[in-house]
């Protein structure tokens, strides 16, 4: 049976939602937008008060450009470039050597296992007991069935407490350490910077030592080669005193002279590298410049105002989403209420038209 068009009410479009209706639905739930952020702010502030306090200390430094072994190697490369004529490529390589390690390199070293392990094995004053010291593993209060397991747990816990940031625009490396004591946080941050500087010096001195040994060996070989080239020139002159009258002999003499000049330049570059490596081997100048030394923090990281404000902002966003979703659910209910009387009229007694 086909329904009578006169008695059928077309359904409301469910896929269209008026902005005015949505705004009215959200306005009817204004208490949500007020009560939820206020309650969340109170809970956040209370959590900041009751939460165990942690303290963050910050230190920052700038990597210095190396001027020891790298400059010695760049000097040797510069002499080699002058001989072979490839000054552009050799100059680019020399500038990279002079730049030294990047800020990212130091940031990675700060969170490396070797440096963190050395920090964990360092003894620090026990908070509240200045006369007694303990290792950082003991101060972090980590457990483990074996010493290796305990050290591994301490490494993972310390990594969570350490934040390293590289500021690109100024090439500054910032280090933040967070613990339950302000004095301990500052001491750990300064100790990590001290270990980084020690690693840097040892690496540079070790590199300079190897370069000094290499230059010393090559220097002896270069001296023998230069002496051989000079002997070849002397023998040639003794056997060919009138070489300038013969184009072939003159060309041979110029080739021998070029070999002597090359050997002399190589010897000069190696001698410079050898002397600079000897100086760099015993140099103890730090390669990092400390911008901010870590000091004990004056207030904890858990503060009621930031925690309460953050919780209130999150609760406001959540309440807004809930109010919008609830307002959108009102439309199907309203549409059903409109269709229900028409459906009842169609299924009940027939409607008679009055003429």
Wavefront OBJ file of the C-alpha trace (Angstrom):
o trace
v 0.000 0.000 0.000
v 1.469 3.360 -1.005
v 1.412 5.979 1.770
v -0.612 9.073 1.185
v 1.649 12.033 0.391
v -0.706 14.334 2.229
v -0.218 12.444 5.490
v 3.570 11.910 5.230
v 5.981 14.390 6.913
v 9.416 14.492 5.249
v 12.252 13.672 7.654
v 14.654 16.414 8.697
v 18.065 16.394 7.014
v 20.335 14.618 9.494
v 23.587 15.496 7.703
v 23.089 19.240 8.128
v 23.658 20.899 11.464
v 22.974 24.558 11.958
v 25.741 26.578 13.600
v 23.090 28.408 15.564
v 21.654 25.153 16.930
v 25.149 23.917 17.778
v 25.982 27.133 19.566
v 22.751 26.997 21.528
v 23.437 23.392 22.487
v 26.900 24.296 23.747
v 25.541 27.365 25.573
v 23.039 25.161 27.443
v 26.054 23.260 28.798
v 28.040 26.291 29.972
v 28.377 24.726 33.400
v 30.615 22.074 31.877
v 32.950 24.744 30.482
v 33.253 26.314 33.915
v 33.110 23.413 36.330
v 35.535 21.100 34.563
v 38.463 23.606 34.259
v 37.975 24.817 37.826
v 37.975 21.273 39.172
v 40.993 20.341 37.052
v 42.893 23.457 38.213
v 42.278 22.533 41.833
v 43.362 18.950 41.235
v 46.491 20.094 39.357
v 47.478 22.575 42.062
v 46.897 19.962 44.754
v 48.968 17.424 42.831
v 51.800 19.949 42.544
v 51.728 20.441 46.299
v 51.564 16.746 47.183
v 53.809 15.415 44.404
v 57.420 14.628 45.415
v 59.514 17.666 44.565
v 62.173 17.565 41.835
v 64.767 20.216 41.060
v 66.304 21.062 37.682
v 69.743 22.600 37.187
v 70.894 23.920 33.828
v 74.342 24.470 32.388
v 75.381 25.595 28.917
v 78.618 25.701 26.948
v 79.989 26.567 23.518
v 82.359 24.165 21.688
v 85.687 25.709 20.767
v 87.393 25.197 17.424
v 90.351 22.872 17.634
v 93.740 24.403 16.964
v 96.170 21.599 17.792
v 96.497 18.433 15.799
v 93.863 19.518 13.312
v 95.759 22.666 12.449
v 98.920 20.612 12.059
v 97.177 18.290 9.643
v 95.621 21.236 7.790
v 99.069 22.797 7.427
v 100.389 19.612 5.855
v 97.364 19.432 3.580
v 97.889 23.051 2.568
v 101.452 22.307 1.519
v 100.313 19.261 -0.398
v 97.621 21.284 -2.138
v 100.156 23.858 -3.242
v 102.197 21.076 -4.826
v 99.441 19.274 -6.674
v 97.440 22.375 -7.558
v 94.145 21.231 -5.983
v 93.928 24.077 -3.520
v 90.113 24.324 -3.487
v 89.393 20.736 -2.433
v 92.272 20.657 0.008
v 91.199 24.021 1.461
v 87.656 22.732 2.061
v 89.005 19.649 3.835
v 91.361 21.825 5.865
v 88.520 24.080 7.009
v 86.513 21.058 8.135
v 89.466 19.850 10.164
v 89.847 23.266 11.752
v 86.162 23.379 12.684
v 86.530 20.299 14.858
v 83.630 18.365 16.410
v 80.169 19.845 16.025
v 77.709 20.744 18.780
v 75.710 17.603 17.968
v 78.817 15.533 18.634
v 79.118 16.951 22.156
v 75.390 16.476 22.746
v 75.676 12.798 21.821
v 78.735 12.349 24.039
v 76.852 13.794 27.019
v 74.248 11.005 26.841
v 76.675 8.268 25.850
v 76.925 5.164 28.000
v 80.567 5.753 28.865
v 80.045 9.271 30.195
v 76.845 8.405 32.047
v 78.521 5.379 33.627
v 81.398 7.532 34.823
v 78.849 9.967 36.284
v 77.009 7.168 38.083
v 80.256 5.948 39.609
v 81.154 9.415 40.914
v 80.645 10.042 44.610
v 78.480 13.023 45.588
v 77.553 14.468 48.994
v 74.474 12.798 50.432
v 71.579 15.289 50.599
v 71.217 16.459 54.182
v 74.514 14.818 55.191
v 77.365 16.879 53.802
v 79.992 14.830 55.633
v 78.984 11.587 53.903
v 79.285 10.751 50.226
v 77.791 8.048 48.028
v 77.816 7.082 44.389
v 75.067 8.405 42.162
v 73.800 4.840 41.734
v 73.130 4.731 45.457
v 71.626 8.232 45.523
v 69.204 7.409 42.722
v 67.952 4.490 44.816
v 67.694 1.910 42.038
v 67.354 -1.806 42.614
v 68.797 -4.774 40.769
v 69.436 -8.454 41.329
v 73.070 -8.125 40.211
v 75.472 -5.157 40.055
v 75.221 -5.197 36.270
v 71.411 -5.111 36.386
v 71.504 -2.331 38.957
v 73.893 -0.292 36.827
v 71.681 -0.807 33.774
v 68.609 0.367 35.690
v 70.553 3.386 36.933
v 71.627 4.225 33.374
v 68.054 4.171 32.130
v 66.864 6.268 35.061
v 69.636 8.843 34.617
v 68.893 9.164 30.891
v 65.318 10.114 31.782
v 66.619 12.811 34.118
v 69.030 14.331 31.580
v 67.926 16.642 28.762
v 70.415 17.937 26.171
v 69.454 20.717 23.755
v 71.454 22.222 20.889
v 70.598 25.870 20.174
v 71.343 26.205 16.467
v 71.369 29.985 16.126
v 74.132 30.411 18.722
v 75.754 26.927 18.610
v 75.232 26.577 22.364
v 74.725 23.181 23.997
v 72.442 23.234 27.062
v 72.323 20.441 29.639
v 69.526 20.008 32.214
v 69.618 17.520 35.093
v 66.616 16.838 37.330
v 66.833 15.073 40.697
v 65.099 15.181 44.059
v 67.708 17.549 45.531
v 68.813 20.954 44.140
v 72.425 20.581 45.272
v 72.670 17.136 43.695
v 71.211 18.340 40.381
v 73.814 21.095 40.112
v 76.649 18.777 41.140
v 75.676 16.115 38.592
v 75.401 18.668 35.762
v 78.819 20.165 36.549
v 80.353 16.710 36.858
v 79.027 15.691 33.431
v 80.547 18.841 31.955
v 83.851 18.043 33.660
v 83.833 14.505 32.261
v 83.024 15.848 28.795
v 85.981 18.208 28.944
v 88.255 15.410 30.157
v 87.081 13.153 27.352
v 87.733 15.963 24.908
v 91.255 16.563 26.155
v 92.144 12.869 26.218
v 90.752 12.376 22.715
v 92.692 15.353 21.398
v 95.913 14.340 23.138
v 95.543 10.743 21.949
v 94.969 11.943 18.387
v 97.942 14.298 18.619
v 100.114 11.483 19.963
v 99.233 9.247 17.037
v 99.800 12.062 14.566
v 103.150 12.858 16.186
v 104.263 9.245 15.804
v 103.093 9.177 12.205
v 104.822 12.491 11.427
v 108.002 11.287 13.109
v 108.126 8.159 10.966
v 107.274 10.018 7.779
v 109.835 12.704 8.638
v 112.649 10.154 8.668
v 111.485 8.749 5.337
v 111.133 12.239 3.827
v 114.684 13.136 4.881
v 116.057 10.037 3.210
v 114.046 10.724 0.059
v 115.261 14.335 -0.056
v 118.822 13.229 0.441
v 118.421 10.718 -2.378
v 116.977 13.369 -4.708
v 119.851 15.775 -3.897
v 122.383 12.995 -4.506
v 120.791 12.319 -7.880
v 121.208 15.989 -8.828
v 124.828 16.006 -7.684
v 125.651 12.856 -9.645
v 123.960 14.312 -12.739
v 125.948 17.556 -12.500
v 129.222 15.717 -12.016
v 128.582 13.613 -15.124
v 127.048 16.362 -17.283
v 128.753 19.684 -16.671
v 127.683 21.047 -20.042
v 124.071 19.941 -19.798
v 122.758 23.369 -20.815
v 124.085 22.817 -24.348
v 121.842 19.767 -24.759
v 118.025 20.255 -24.606
v 117.527 16.643 -23.536
v 120.019 16.904 -20.664
v 118.575 20.264 -19.613
v 115.097 18.740 -19.448
v 116.458 15.892 -17.350
v 118.100 18.354 -14.981
v 114.852 20.331 -14.530
v 112.983 17.099 -13.712
v 115.538 16.266 -11.027
v 115.253 19.797 -9.617
v 111.452 19.462 -9.432
v 111.844 16.250 -7.464
v 114.133 18.042 -5.018
v 111.614 20.894 -4.587
v 108.771 18.445 -3.987
v 110.784 16.542 -1.397
v 111.738 19.814 0.318
v 108.104 20.978 0.539
v 106.961 17.595 1.875
v 109.739 17.673 4.463
v 108.785 21.207 5.491
v 105.116 20.274 5.909
v 105.910 17.151 7.910
v 108.334 19.083 10.124
v 105.618 21.650 10.882
v 103.099 18.897 11.601
v 105.541 17.109 13.855
v 106.282 20.192 15.944
v 102.623 21.194 16.280
v 101.649 17.629 17.234
v 104.274 17.650 19.972
v 102.757 20.831 21.398
v 99.154 19.577 21.076
v 100.087 16.300 22.761
v 100.711 18.045 26.081
v 98.237 20.909 25.717
v 95.517 20.919 28.374
v 93.441 23.896 27.210
v 89.700 23.119 27.444
v 87.850 22.927 24.140
v 84.535 24.080 25.600
v 83.626 27.485 26.967
v 81.120 27.351 29.832
v 78.382 29.942 29.353
v 76.258 29.106 32.410
v 77.538 27.026 35.281
v 74.977 24.823 36.977
v 73.707 26.239 40.274
v 71.108 24.818 42.675
v 67.579 25.709 41.605
v 65.665 28.140 43.819
v 62.262 26.510 43.250
v 61.064 23.017 42.347
v 59.760 21.937 38.965
v 56.344 21.095 40.450
v 54.646 24.465 41.038
v 50.897 24.860 41.703
v 50.287 27.685 39.211
v 51.773 26.025 36.078
v 50.337 22.643 36.976
v 46.898 24.092 37.743
v 46.913 26.226 34.588
v 47.918 23.308 32.402
v 45.254 21.056 33.925
v 42.605 23.781 33.497
v 43.506 24.306 29.848
v 43.341 20.577 29.149
v 40.004 20.286 30.973
v 38.562 23.231 29.029
v 39.445 21.593 25.719
v 37.959 18.303 26.918
v 34.785 19.996 28.162
v 34.376 21.888 24.891
v 34.677 18.678 22.902
v 32.186 16.930 25.184
v 29.696 19.820 24.938
v 29.939 19.906 21.131
v 29.464 16.140 20.880
v 26.497 16.244 23.250
v 24.934 19.121 21.300
v 25.254 17.148 18.089
v 23.394 14.259 19.736
v 20.433 16.542 20.429
v 19.546 16.799 16.719
v 18.509 13.149 16.205
v 16.356 13.313 19.326
v 14.644 16.493 18.130
v 14.105 15.044 14.671
v 12.572 11.909 16.171
v 10.201 14.006 18.256
v 9.030 15.793 15.102
v 8.438 12.606 13.107
v 6.674 10.722 15.895
v 3.310 12.711 15.792
v 3.112 12.410 12.022
v 3.726 8.676 12.227
v 1.059 8.275 14.897
v -1.424 10.229 12.785
v -0.775 8.012 9.770
v -1.144 4.753 11.692
v -4.255 5.792 13.671
v -7.694 6.651 12.415
v -7.764 8.083 8.921
v -7.904 11.817 8.592
v -10.982 12.994 6.785
v -10.874 15.949 4.561
v -13.514 18.589 5.116
v -14.944 19.971 1.948
l 1 2 3 4 5 6 7 8 9 10 11 12 13 14 15 16 17 18 19 20 21 22 23 24 25 26 27 28 29 30 31 32 33 34 35 36 37 38 39 40 41 42 43 44 45 46 47 48 49 50 51 52 53 54 55 56 57 58 59 60 61 62 63 64 65 66 67 68 69 70 71 72 73 74 75 76 77 78 79 80 81 82 83 84 85 86 87 88 89 90 91 92 93 94 95 96 97 98 99 100 101 102 103 104 105 106 107 108 109 110 111 112 113 114 115 116 117 118 119 120 121 122 123 124 125 126 127 128 129 130 131 132 133 134 135 136 137 138 139 140 141 142 143 144 145 146 147 148 149 150 151 152 153 154 155 156 157 158 159 160 161 162 163 164 165 166 167 168 169 170 171 172 173 174 175 176 177 178 179 180 181 182 183 184 185 186 187 188 189 190 191 192 193 194 195 196 197 198 199 200 201 202 203 204 205 206 207 208 209 210 211 212 213 214 215 216 217 218 219 220 221 222 223 224 225 226 227 228 229 230 231 232 233 234 235 236 237 238 239 240 241 242 243 244 245 246 247 248 249 250 251 252 253 254 255 256 257 258 259 260 261 262 263 264 265 266 267 268 269 270 271 272 273 274 275 276 277 278 279 280 281 282 283 284 285 286 287 288 289 290 291 292 293 294 295 296 297 298 299 300 301 302 303 304 305 306 307 308 309 310 311 312 313 314 315 316 317 318 319 320 321 322 323 324 325 326 327 328 329 330 331 332 333 334 335 336 337 338 339 340 341 342 343 344 345 346 347 348 349 350 351 352 353 354 355
